[in-house]
Amino acid sequence: MNTATQKMVEQTIESIVQITNPYGSGSGFVINNLIITNSHVVSGLKEVLISTKTLSKTLASVIYDDPAFDLAFIRSPIPIECKNPLLLSEIPVQDGDGVIAIGHPYGLNYSTTEGIVSKASRLQGEVEYIQFDAAINPGNSGGPLLNESAEVIGVNTFIIQNSNNLGFALPAYTLKEALEQFHALKTEDVIRCGSCKNLIVEATIQNDYCPKCGSKLEVAKRRREGYKPSGIVALIEKILGTLKVNVTLARRSQRSWRFEMGSARIDINYYDNGIIIADSALCRIPQENIEALYDYLLGENSVLEKLQFSINENTVYLSYIIVDSSLSEAHGTMALHKLFESAPHYQQLLKERFKAPEPKFDEFE
């Protein structure tokens, strides 16, 4: 990345938003106090989790959902401060223009790629897109496509799988038109009908049908029903709720949760093979006192109930492992409560007694 691009990224990074919900994650960006993203990133939900460089994970409202143009607008309950606010470009995009895409592909926060516009206007179905060759991947969706003046020329929307960097962005002029139509209604909770393309105020919808043309509004149904966990996932979340964990903020996907418990970070993952692992990375292996540390961990494992120590590469974990068919509310509540209490205690003990260094985490996770 050249110096000019690096400077541009530093100027705009405060406006880049990470968006997560139980079905997946994506990117977004701030324009005039609204978060812009794709409709498919919010997955038809009324609420999603957002985070930025300056804002920790927060529940925010999806106030506009437009499957026709794959657009969505999100309102943050806390203003997102941006020293260098992003602006929509007024300059027509030309073939060969340099572009920069910023987003969170595969959860790799604030990844930046450069490229050029391959085709300024490429029709896909009924919608025009900007085709470009900057490498983007799942998770980039909803992020901004910038020109060399750090202005937004498009919303990164989709790629063609197994292609050589074929990316497509919804042009800024389409976004601008949608923003103007939305603001003209002077209300929130608006969706666009995919059939007649009218904007529909959600309160006017009956039985999930468009009041203008009578078409079925699938997004209205999804927003009305929301996310409802079931089976073992529902049981895990019930246990977490009993233990005073904010499940909504902890949820990383339908089968993954992460939260802080005192000084320790807890991860819970439910795998396809039926194994549930709740663990906390306590420390890294020190360069000295290794044998004494191993002896201590083995001794503790011989007396611990429900929990166990393990080492993966150079990190020490305290874990609770169970098969889904054996999980009960009573057993799970007792075991997780013990993990929540024990993890901060052992973390401090290992640090002081064995000079074990702290575990390494992604700065923005």
C-alpha positions as CSV (number, residue, x, y, z in Angstrom):
1,M,0.0,0.0,0.0
2,N,1.5,3.4,-1.0
3,T,1.8,6.3,1.4
4,A,-1.1,8.2,-0.1
5,T,-3.4,5.3,0.2
6,Q,-2.2,4.6,3.8
7,K,-2.9,8.2,4.7
8,M,-6.4,8.0,3.1
9,V,-7.2,4.9,5.2
10,E,-6.1,6.6,8.4
11,Q,-8.4,9.5,7.6
12,T,-11.4,7.4,6.9
13,I,-11.1,4.5,9.2
14,E,-13.3,6.0,11.9
15,S,-16.2,5.9,9.5
16,I,-15.9,2.2,8.8
17,V,-18.3,0.0,10.7
18,Q,-18.3,-3.7,11.5
19,I,-21.8,-5.3,11.5
20,T,-22.7,-8.6,12.9
21,N,-25.8,-10.6,13.5
22,P,-26.6,-14.3,14.2
23,Y,-26.5,-15.1,10.5
24,G,-23.2,-13.5,9.5
25,S,-21.1,-10.3,9.4
26,G,-20.3,-7.5,7.0
27,S,-19.2,-3.9,6.7
28,G,-20.8,-0.5,6.6
29,F,-19.8,3.1,6.7
30,V,-21.1,6.4,8.1
31,I,-22.7,9.1,5.9
32,N,-24.5,12.0,7.6
33,N,-25.0,10.1,10.9
34,L,-26.4,7.0,9.1
35,I,-24.7,3.7,8.7
36,I,-24.9,2.5,5.1
37,T,-24.6,-1.2,4.3
38,N,-26.2,-3.9,2.2
39,S,-29.6,-5.4,2.8
40,H,-28.1,-8.9,2.8
41,V,-25.7,-7.9,5.6
42,V,-28.5,-7.1,8.0
43,S,-30.3,-10.4,7.1
44,G,-33.8,-9.0,7.4
45,L,-33.4,-8.2,11.1
46,K,-34.6,-5.0,12.8
47,E,-31.5,-4.9,15.1
48,V,-27.8,-5.7,14.5
49,L,-24.6,-5.3,16.4
50,I,-22.2,-2.5,15.2
51,S,-18.7,-1.5,16.3
52,T,-16.1,1.0,15.1
53,K,-12.6,2.1,16.1
54,T,-14.2,4.4,18.7
55,L,-17.5,2.6,19.5
56,S,-17.5,-0.8,21.3
57,K,-20.1,-3.4,20.2
58,T,-23.5,-1.8,20.4
59,L,-27.1,-2.9,19.4
60,A,-28.4,-0.6,16.6
61,S,-31.7,-0.3,14.7
62,V,-32.1,-1.1,11.0
63,I,-34.4,1.7,9.9
64,Y,-34.4,1.1,6.1
65,D,-34.2,-2.2,4.3
66,D,-34.1,-2.3,0.5
67,P,-33.7,-5.8,-1.0
68,A,-34.3,-4.4,-4.5
69,F,-31.0,-2.4,-4.5
70,D,-29.4,-4.4,-1.6
71,L,-29.2,-1.4,0.6
72,A,-29.9,-0.9,4.3
73,F,-29.6,2.1,6.7
74,I,-28.8,1.7,10.4
75,R,-29.2,4.2,13.2
76,S,-26.7,4.0,16.0
77,P,-28.0,4.8,19.5
78,I,-24.7,6.6,20.1
79,P,-23.4,9.2,17.6
80,I,-20.3,7.9,15.8
81,E,-17.7,10.6,15.9
82,C,-15.7,11.0,12.6
83,K,-13.0,13.6,12.4
84,N,-13.0,13.3,8.6
85,P,-16.6,12.4,7.6
86,L,-17.0,10.5,4.3
87,L,-18.7,12.2,1.4
88,L,-20.5,10.9,-1.6
89,S,-18.6,11.7,-4.8
90,E,-20.3,13.9,-7.4
91,I,-17.7,13.1,-10.0
92,P,-18.8,10.5,-12.7
93,V,-16.8,7.3,-12.4
94,Q,-14.7,6.4,-15.5
95,D,-13.2,3.1,-16.7
96,G,-9.7,2.9,-15.4
97,D,-10.2,5.1,-12.3
98,G,-8.2,4.0,-9.2
99,V,-10.3,2.6,-6.3
100,I,-9.9,1.5,-2.7
101,A,-12.1,-1.0,-0.9
102,I,-12.2,-1.1,2.9
103,G,-14.0,-3.6,5.0
104,H,-13.9,-6.7,7.3
105,P,-13.4,-9.8,5.1
106,Y,-13.5,-13.0,7.1
107,G,-13.5,-11.0,10.3
108,L,-10.1,-9.4,9.4
109,N,-10.8,-5.9,10.6
110,Y,-10.1,-2.9,8.5
111,S,-8.6,-4.7,5.5
112,T,-7.8,-2.5,2.5
113,T,-7.3,-3.4,-1.1
114,E,-6.6,-1.3,-4.2
115,G,-7.6,-1.7,-7.8
116,I,-9.2,0.0,-10.8
117,V,-12.6,0.4,-12.3
118,S,-13.0,-2.3,-15.0
119,K,-16.4,-1.1,-16.2
120,A,-18.1,2.1,-14.8
121,S,-21.6,0.8,-15.5
122,R,-22.4,-2.9,-15.6
123,L,-26.0,-3.9,-15.7
124,Q,-26.9,-6.9,-13.5
125,G,-30.6,-7.6,-13.8
126,E,-32.3,-4.3,-13.4
127,V,-29.5,-2.6,-11.4
128,E,-26.4,-0.8,-12.6
129,Y,-23.1,-1.5,-10.8
130,I,-19.5,-0.4,-10.9
131,Q,-17.3,-3.4,-11.8
132,F,-13.8,-3.2,-10.3
133,D,-10.8,-5.5,-9.7
134,A,-9.8,-4.7,-6.1
135,A,-9.8,-8.0,-4.2
136,I,-12.8,-8.2,-1.9
137,N,-14.3,-11.2,-0.1
138,P,-17.2,-12.1,2.2
139,G,-17.3,-9.5,4.9
140,N,-16.4,-6.7,2.6
141,S,-20.1,-6.4,1.7
142,G,-21.6,-3.1,2.7
143,G,-18.2,-1.3,2.9
144,P,-17.3,1.8,0.9
145,L,-15.6,1.8,-2.5
146,L,-13.5,5.0,-2.5
147,N,-11.9,7.1,-5.3
148,E,-8.4,8.5,-5.0
149,S,-9.9,11.6,-3.3
150,A,-11.3,9.4,-0.4
151,E,-14.9,10.0,-1.6
152,V,-17.5,7.3,-1.7
153,I,-18.2,6.2,-5.3
154,G,-20.1,3.0,-4.4
155,V,-21.2,0.4,-1.8
156,N,-19.3,-2.9,-2.2
157,T,-22.1,-5.4,-2.8
158,F,-21.1,-8.7,-4.3
159,I,-18.4,-10.7,-6.0
160,I,-18.4,-13.4,-8.6
161,Q,-17.2,-16.6,-6.9
162,N,-14.1,-18.3,-8.3
163,S,-13.3,-15.3,-10.5
164,N,-10.1,-13.2,-10.7
165,N,-11.2,-10.2,-8.5
166,L,-14.5,-9.4,-10.1
167,G,-16.2,-7.1,-7.6
168,F,-19.4,-5.0,-8.0
169,A,-20.4,-1.9,-6.1
170,L,-23.7,-0.1,-6.1
171,P,-23.0,3.4,-7.5
172,A,-23.1,6.5,-5.2
173,Y,-25.8,8.1,-7.3
174,T,-28.1,5.2,-6.6
175,L,-27.3,5.4,-2.8
176,K,-27.9,9.2,-3.0
177,E,-31.3,8.7,-4.6
178,A,-32.3,6.1,-2.0
179,L,-31.3,8.5,0.8
180,E,-33.3,11.3,-0.6
181,Q,-36.4,9.1,-1.0
182,F,-36.0,7.8,2.5
183,H,-35.5,11.3,4.1
184,A,-38.5,12.6,2.2
185,L,-40.8,10.3,4.2
186,K,-39.6,11.9,7.4
187,T,-40.0,8.6,9.3
188,E,-38.1,5.4,10.0
189,D,-38.8,1.6,9.7
190,V,-39.1,1.8,5.9
191,I,-38.7,-1.0,3.4
192,R,-38.7,-1.0,-0.4
193,C,-41.0,-3.3,-2.3
194,G,-39.0,-5.5,-4.7
195,S,-41.9,-5.6,-7.2
196,C,-43.2,-2.0,-7.5
197,K,-40.1,-0.4,-6.0
198,N,-42.2,1.9,-3.8
199,L,-40.9,2.8,-0.3
200,I,-43.3,1.4,2.2
201,V,-43.7,2.5,5.8
202,E,-43.6,-0.6,7.9
203,A,-46.6,0.4,10.1
204,T,-48.9,0.4,7.0
205,I,-48.1,-3.2,6.0
206,Q,-50.8,-5.8,6.7
207,N,-50.1,-9.6,6.6
208,D,-46.7,-8.9,5.0
209,Y,-48.2,-7.7,1.7
210,C,-47.3,-4.5,-0.1
211,P,-50.1,-2.0,0.3
212,K,-49.3,-0.5,-3.2
213,C,-49.1,-3.6,-5.4
214,G,-50.1,-6.5,-3.3
215,S,-46.8,-8.4,-3.6
216,K,-45.6,-10.6,-0.7
217,L,-42.9,-8.7,1.3
218,E,-40.5,-11.3,2.5
219,V,-38.3,-8.7,4.3
220,A,-41.4,-7.5,6.2
221,K,-42.0,-11.1,7.4
222,R,-38.3,-11.5,8.5
223,R,-38.3,-8.2,10.3
224,R,-41.5,-9.1,12.1
225,E,-40.4,-12.6,13.1
226,G,-36.8,-11.6,14.1
227,Y,-34.2,-14.1,15.2
228,K,-35.4,-17.0,17.4
229,P,-32.9,-19.6,18.6
230,S,-34.0,-23.2,19.1
231,G,-32.9,-26.5,20.5
232,I,-29.5,-26.6,22.1
233,V,-28.7,-23.1,21.0
234,A,-31.7,-21.8,22.9
235,L,-30.7,-23.8,26.0
236,I,-27.1,-22.3,25.9
237,E,-28.6,-18.8,25.6
238,K,-31.0,-19.5,28.4
239,I,-28.1,-20.6,30.7
240,L,-26.1,-17.5,29.7
241,G,-29.1,-15.3,30.5
242,T,-29.4,-16.9,33.9
243,L,-25.8,-16.1,34.5
244,K,-26.4,-12.4,33.7
245,V,-24.6,-12.5,30.3
246,N,-26.0,-10.1,27.7
247,V,-26.6,-12.7,25.1
248,T,-27.4,-10.2,22.3
249,L,-24.0,-8.5,22.7
250,A,-22.2,-11.8,23.2
251,R,-23.6,-13.5,20.1
252,R,-21.1,-13.8,17.3
253,S,-23.1,-16.2,15.2
254,Q,-25.9,-18.7,15.7
255,R,-23.4,-21.0,17.4
256,S,-20.7,-18.8,18.8
257,W,-20.6,-16.3,21.8
258,R,-17.8,-14.1,23.2
259,F,-17.9,-11.8,26.3
260,E,-15.7,-10.6,29.1
261,M,-16.0,-12.0,32.6
262,G,-13.8,-9.9,34.9
263,S,-10.4,-9.8,33.4
264,A,-11.0,-12.9,31.4
265,R,-12.4,-13.4,27.9
266,I,-14.8,-16.3,27.5
267,D,-15.5,-18.0,24.2
268,I,-18.3,-20.5,23.7
269,N,-18.6,-22.5,20.5
270,Y,-21.1,-25.2,19.5
271,Y,-19.7,-27.4,16.7
272,D,-21.4,-29.5,14.1
273,N,-20.2,-32.7,15.7
274,G,-22.2,-31.9,18.8
275,I,-19.4,-30.8,21.0
276,I,-19.8,-27.6,23.0
277,I,-16.6,-25.9,24.2
278,A,-16.6,-23.0,26.6
279,D,-13.1,-21.8,27.3
280,S,-10.9,-18.9,28.3
281,A,-7.4,-18.2,27.2
282,L,-5.5,-17.5,30.4
283,C,-1.9,-16.9,29.5
284,R,0.9,-17.8,27.2
285,I,3.7,-20.3,28.2
286,P,6.6,-18.4,29.9
287,Q,10.1,-18.9,28.7
288,E,11.1,-20.0,32.3
289,N,9.3,-22.0,35.0
290,I,7.8,-24.2,32.3
291,E,8.1,-27.5,34.1
292,A,6.7,-26.0,37.3
293,L,3.8,-24.6,35.4
294,Y,3.1,-28.0,33.8
295,D,3.2,-29.7,37.1
296,Y,0.8,-27.2,38.6
297,L,-1.7,-27.5,35.7
298,L,-1.6,-31.4,35.9
299,G,-2.2,-31.2,39.6
300,E,-5.2,-28.9,39.2
301,N,-6.7,-31.1,36.5
302,S,-6.6,-34.1,38.9
303,V,-8.9,-32.2,41.4
304,L,-11.0,-29.9,39.1
305,E,-14.6,-30.8,38.6
306,K,-16.3,-30.0,35.2
307,L,-13.4,-27.9,34.1
308,Q,-9.9,-28.7,32.7
309,F,-6.7,-27.0,31.7
310,S,-5.3,-27.5,28.2
311,I,-2.5,-26.1,26.1
312,N,-2.9,-25.2,22.4
313,E,0.3,-24.1,20.8
314,N,1.7,-21.7,23.5
315,T,-1.5,-20.7,25.1
316,V,-3.1,-22.1,28.3
317,Y,-6.8,-22.5,28.4
318,L,-9.4,-23.3,31.1
319,S,-12.3,-25.1,29.4
320,Y,-15.7,-26.7,29.9
321,I,-16.4,-29.4,27.3
322,I,-19.6,-31.3,26.9
323,V,-21.6,-33.2,24.2
324,D,-24.9,-31.5,23.4
325,S,-26.9,-34.6,24.3
326,S,-25.5,-34.4,27.8
327,L,-26.1,-30.7,28.4
328,S,-28.8,-29.8,30.9
329,E,-29.8,-26.4,32.3
330,A,-28.7,-27.3,35.8
331,H,-25.3,-28.9,34.8
332,G,-24.5,-26.2,32.3
333,T,-25.4,-23.4,34.7
334,M,-23.2,-24.8,37.4
335,A,-20.2,-25.5,35.1
336,L,-20.3,-22.1,33.4
337,H,-20.7,-20.3,36.7
338,K,-17.6,-22.1,37.9
339,L,-15.7,-21.2,34.6
340,F,-16.7,-17.6,35.0
341,E,-15.4,-17.4,38.5
342,S,-12.3,-19.5,38.0
343,A,-10.9,-18.0,34.8
344,P,-10.0,-14.5,36.2
345,H,-8.6,-16.2,39.4
346,Y,-6.3,-18.6,37.5
347,Q,-5.3,-15.9,35.0
348,Q,-4.0,-13.7,37.8
349,L,-2.4,-16.7,39.7
350,L,-0.5,-17.9,36.6
351,K,0.7,-14.5,35.8
352,E,2.0,-13.8,39.3
353,R,3.3,-17.3,40.3
354,F,4.9,-18.3,37.0
355,K,5.4,-15.0,35.3
356,A,3.2,-16.1,32.4
357,P,2.6,-13.4,29.8
358,E,-0.9,-12.4,28.9
359,P,-2.6,-14.1,25.9
360,K,-2.7,-12.3,22.5
361,F,-6.0,-11.1,21.1
362,D,-6.9,-9.2,17.9
363,E,-7.0,-5.5,18.9
364,F,-10.4,-5.0,17.4
365,E,-12.2,-8.2,18.3
